[in-house]
Amino acid sequence: MKSRADVVIVGGGVNGCGLAYNLAKRDMDVVVFERDYLTSGATGACGAGIRQQWSTRDNTLLAIDSVKIFEKLSKELGEDIDLRHGGYLIAIHDDKEMQQAEKNVEMQRSLGLKVDILNPQEINDVVPILDVKGMNAIGATFCPTDGHANPFKTTFAYANAAKRCGATIYTHTEVVGIKTQKKQVTEVVTNKGAVKTNIVINAAGVWSKDIAKMVGIKVPNVPIRKEIMVTERLEPMFEAMVISFKDGIYFSQQKEGQIIGGIPIPEQKVGYKTMPTVSFMQHMARVLTRYAPVLKHVNMLRHWTGFYDVTPDARPILGETKDVKGFIHCHGFSGHGFMLSPMVCKLLSDFIVDDKKSEVLESLSLDRFKDKRIEHEMSVVG
Ligand SMILES: Cc1cc2nc3c(=O)[nH]c(=O)nc-3n(C[C@H](O)[C@H](O)[C@H](O)COP(=O)(O)OP(=O)(O)OC[C@H]3O[C@@H](n4cnc5c(N)ncnc54)[C@H](O)[C@@H]3O)c2cc1C
């Protein structure tokens, strides 16, 4: 094992590998530790939807800039990440949701996003299989440049490019401790050896809480189990991701034809429980076929669990705090860390290499909870 590195990254998900690439391409000597295999965390369980329609300015900015990076990523990394712009159609069910949607769209347009409010008749122009009455929609918002990419291909493309730029990735290597001196990171200890460094990035997803504890920092994140399913392959029927904040459902059709989607279940609990439930399958089937009755006789092939790393305001925790110098936060994505990863990795790398602070990093710092600078992200699935 290497004895020293400029930066050590904990976690081999899309953010850990994206950070490794962004830093290594800027000549930093980078080490990544992943205790299992790359994508073994939330990244390998996710729906991998890419949405720019948010209620908070920070998330919208991060997502818009991420899409710009996603669009060039296959070429830049030299591997196809299967990016598709099918759009996101967000159902609006009542007047309260309509008011919030109008507010969101105004803010999103002010940042240059192309997004429209559709009336019920226009919903079927985008997704013909939807039963607009059955889903109780009075309208929808639609952004055609939202979409989807393959989370495995994206993460491995980042990892391979990082290695080509000189990064070292150790899989099956668990970080068990972080040493500090005078509130400065000095060493990362694993079950296979230790690496001296002055900078460590906590990109350990839903386990970031444990990594922060190693340097005495408490983070407010909670792990929430989510379930997601995939159906058999079908003829191509629609391209958009359909989503409802009220019903909690989201689903889209992949380019190979299968439908991937999820929904929260009533007995959803905080904690690291991986067991999939029958009630998820029942609830998902009921709501999905209410939205799209044509899917009634389709076979669900597989369903699995993963965790959202949820913060009190459903926004990520990024950057360094004064408590420990050289300890960088990159977690708390609250179910949206794939789509934000390209810009998050760039901003954190610019901060580490150039000491460049940005408004977004400042606003999403852990200190916001202490300073009561909390703005809740409203556009989340329960
Ligand atoms: C069901 C589901 C659907 C989702 N859908 C979407 C979506 O449509 N769009 C979207 O943007 N996001 C979605 N997400 C969220 C998204 O998956 C995550 O936010 C994102 O993948 C987080 O990536 P990450 O690299 O930060 O963390 P992770 O992918 O969780 O990676 C963290 C890694 O750290 C490793 N690790 C932990 N502790 C240690 C240690 N001590 N030592 C070494 N390694 C360690 C873990 O093994 C893990 O591989 C979804 C999540 C789930 C569960």
The ligand as an SDF file (V2000), in Angstrom:
LIG
                    3D

 53 58  0  0  0  0  0  0  0  0999 V2000
  -33.4230    2.9220   -4.5140 C   0  0  0  0  0  0  0  0  0  0  0  0
  -32.6100    4.1360   -4.8140 C   0  0  0  0  0  0  0  0  0  0  0  0
  -32.9230    4.9160   -5.9200 C   0  0  0  0  0  0  0  0  0  0  0  0
  -32.1660    6.0730   -6.1980 C   0  0  0  0  0  0  0  0  0  0  0  0
  -32.4460    6.7940   -7.3240 N   0  0  0  0  0  0  0  0  0  0  0  0
  -31.6830    7.8680   -7.6290 C   0  0  0  0  0  0  0  0  0  0  0  0
  -31.9160    8.5930   -8.8280 C   0  0  0  0  0  0  0  0  0  0  0  0
  -32.8220    8.2710   -9.6050 O   0  0  0  0  0  0  0  0  0  0  0  0
  -31.1100    9.6510   -9.0950 N   0  0  0  0  0  0  0  0  0  0  0  0
  -30.0990   10.0370   -8.2440 C   0  0  0  0  0  0  0  0  0  0  0  0
  -29.4170   11.0350   -8.5200 O   0  0  0  0  0  0  0  0  0  0  0  0
  -29.8730    9.3670   -7.1030 N   0  0  0  0  0  0  0  0  0  0  0  0
  -30.6210    8.2950   -6.7740 C   0  0  0  0  0  0  0  0  0  0  0  0
  -30.3850    7.6090   -5.6220 N   0  0  0  0  0  0  0  0  0  0  0  0
  -29.3580    8.1220   -4.6890 C   0  0  0  0  0  0  0  0  0  0  0  0
  -27.9680    7.7770   -5.1880 C   0  0  0  0  0  0  0  0  0  0  0  0
  -27.8870    6.3900   -5.4140 O   0  0  0  0  0  0  0  0  0  0  0  0
  -26.9170    8.1740   -4.1510 C   0  0  0  0  0  0  0  0  0  0  0  0
  -27.1510    9.4870   -3.6710 O   0  0  0  0  0  0  0  0  0  0  0  0
  -25.5260    8.1390   -4.7650 C   0  0  0  0  0  0  0  0  0  0  0  0
  -25.3240    6.9260   -5.4500 O   0  0  0  0  0  0  0  0  0  0  0  0
  -24.4980    8.3140   -3.6650 C   0  0  0  0  0  0  0  0  0  0  0  0
  -23.2280    7.9980   -4.2020 O   0  0  0  0  0  0  0  0  0  0  0  0
  -21.9810    8.0440   -3.2560 P   0  0  0  0  0  0  0  0  0  0  0  0
  -20.8080    7.7340   -4.0870 O   0  0  0  0  0  0  0  0  0  0  0  0
  -21.9770    9.3360   -2.5100 O   0  0  0  0  0  0  0  0  0  0  0  0
  -22.2760    6.9100   -2.1530 O   0  0  0  0  0  0  0  0  0  0  0  0
  -22.3590    5.3220   -2.2950 P   0  0  0  0  0  0  0  0  0  0  0  0
  -22.6510    4.8940   -3.6760 O   0  0  0  0  0  0  0  0  0  0  0  0
  -23.2780    4.8440   -1.2160 O   0  0  0  0  0  0  0  0  0  0  0  0
  -20.8750    4.8720   -1.9840 O   0  0  0  0  0  0  0  0  0  0  0  0
  -20.3260    4.9070   -0.6940 C   0  0  0  0  0  0  0  0  0  0  0  0
  -19.3160    3.7750   -0.6020 C   0  0  0  0  0  0  0  0  0  0  0  0
  -18.5800    3.9090    0.6180 O   0  0  0  0  0  0  0  0  0  0  0  0
  -18.1890    2.6270    1.0080 C   0  0  0  0  0  0  0  0  0  0  0  0
  -17.7980    2.6740    2.4220 N   0  0  0  0  0  0  0  0  0  0  0  0
  -18.6000    2.8930    3.4880 C   0  0  0  0  0  0  0  0  0  0  0  0
  -17.8790    2.8370    4.6210 N   0  0  0  0  0  0  0  0  0  0  0  0
  -16.6050    2.5840    4.2680 C   0  0  0  0  0  0  0  0  0  0  0  0
  -15.3830    2.4210    4.9860 C   0  0  0  0  0  0  0  0  0  0  0  0
  -15.3550    2.4870    6.3260 N   0  0  0  0  0  0  0  0  0  0  0  0
  -14.2420    2.1740    4.2940 N   0  0  0  0  0  0  0  0  0  0  0  0
  -14.2540    2.0990    2.9340 C   0  0  0  0  0  0  0  0  0  0  0  0
  -15.3820    2.2410    2.2090 N   0  0  0  0  0  0  0  0  0  0  0  0
  -16.5390    2.4880    2.8540 C   0  0  0  0  0  0  0  0  0  0  0  0
  -19.4230    1.7840    0.7340 C   0  0  0  0  0  0  0  0  0  0  0  0
  -19.1100    0.4120    0.6240 O   0  0  0  0  0  0  0  0  0  0  0  0
  -19.9430    2.3920   -0.5660 C   0  0  0  0  0  0  0  0  0  0  0  0
  -19.5440    1.6690   -1.7070 O   0  0  0  0  0  0  0  0  0  0  0  0
  -31.0950    6.4500   -5.3200 C   0  0  0  0  0  0  0  0  0  0  0  0
  -30.7750    5.6550   -4.2230 C   0  0  0  0  0  0  0  0  0  0  0  0
  -31.5190    4.5010   -3.9640 C   0  0  0  0  0  0  0  0  0  0  0  0
  -31.1450    3.6550   -2.7850 C   0  0  0  0  0  0  0  0  0  0  0  0
  1  2  1  0
  2  3  1  0
  2 52  2  0
  3  4  2  0
  4  5  1  0
  4 50  1  0
  5  6  2  0
  6  7  1  0
  6 13  1  0
  7  8  2  0
  7  9  1  0
  9 10  1  0
 10 11  2  0
 10 12  1  0
 12 13  2  0
 13 14  1  0
 14 15  1  0
 14 50  1  0
 15 16  1  0
 16 17  1  0
 16 18  1  0
 18 19  1  0
 18 20  1  0
 20 21  1  0
 20 22  1  0
 22 23  1  0
 23 24  1  0
 24 25  2  0
 24 26  1  0
 24 27  1  0
 27 28  1  0
 28 29  2  0
 28 30  1  0
 28 31  1  0
 31 32  1  0
 32 33  1  0
 33 34  1  0
 33 48  1  0
 34 35  1  0
 35 36  1  0
 35 46  1  0
 36 37  1  0
 36 45  1  0
 37 38  2  0
 38 39  1  0
 39 40  1  0
 39 45  2  0
 40 41  1  0
 40 42  2  0
 42 43  1  0
 43 44  2  0
 44 45  1  0
 46 47  1  0
 46 48  1  0
 48 49  1  0
 50 51  2  0
 51 52  1  0
 52 53  1  0
M  END
$$$$
